[in-house]
Amino acid sequence: MTEVRDFLVAWRADGCSCIRKRFQRAVDDGDLPPQTDPGPPARYVTTFAYGIAVQAASGVGRDELQELGDAALRNWPLF
């Protein structure tokens, strides 16, 4: 059981790292303000994505998931 847990922890961390790198590239390319720390928005996106995946797997319907996505985007940008 520990092996599965460790695998999932590493998988989620890698996903967040990839998104963080993408946000950093957006900063470097001038698409985001230069003072933007890419860590918090990357964590926000991955936390939301993993959370909404759990909701979907638990049977939450498409319309409600869409409402959740819309609510998350109303809080964007974080910086």
N, C-alpha and C positions, 0 to 999 in steps of 0.2 A: 504494500500500500504506500509506503514511503517513496518508492521509486516513481509511482504514478504522480504523487503529489509534487515531488521534485521536478519531474518532467513538465507538469503544468505550470509550476512557478516559473521555470526557465522559459517556457514557451510564451507566457504572458509578458515576462520581462523583455524578451526579444521583440515582441510586437510593439511594446511601448518604446523601446530603443529605436526601432525603425521609424516610428512616427516622429519621435524627437529629432532624428536626423533630417527628416523631411521638413520639419518646422525650421531647423537650423539653416537648411538650404534656402528656405523662403526668406529668412533674415538676411543671409549672405547675398541673395539675388535682389534684395530691396523690395520684396513683396510684403514683408512685415517690417515694422519699425525696428531700427537697429538696436534699441535697448530691450527688445523682446527676449525673455528667457524662454527657450523652447521647451523646457521641462514641464512647467505647469499645464500648458495647453495639451501637450502630448499625454500627460497623465489624465487630464479631463476627458479627452477623446477615448482613450483606452478604457477608462473606468466606465464611461457611458456605454461603449460598445459591448463590453463584457456583461454589464448589467442588463442591457436590453436583450442580449442573447439569452440570458437566464430567464427573463420575463417571457420571451417568445417560446422557449422550451417548456415553460410552465403552462402554456396554453393561452397567454394573453393574445387577444386578437389584433389583426393588422391595424384597424382604426385606432385602437388605444396606443399601440406602439408608435403610430404616426404622431399622435398627440404628444407622446413623450419626446419624440425627436424634435418636434416643433418647439416644445418648451425648452429643450436644451439649446436650441439655436437662438432662442430669444435672449439667452444669457451670453451669447457670443458677440464680440470677442471678449476674451478674459483680460486682455492687457490694454 
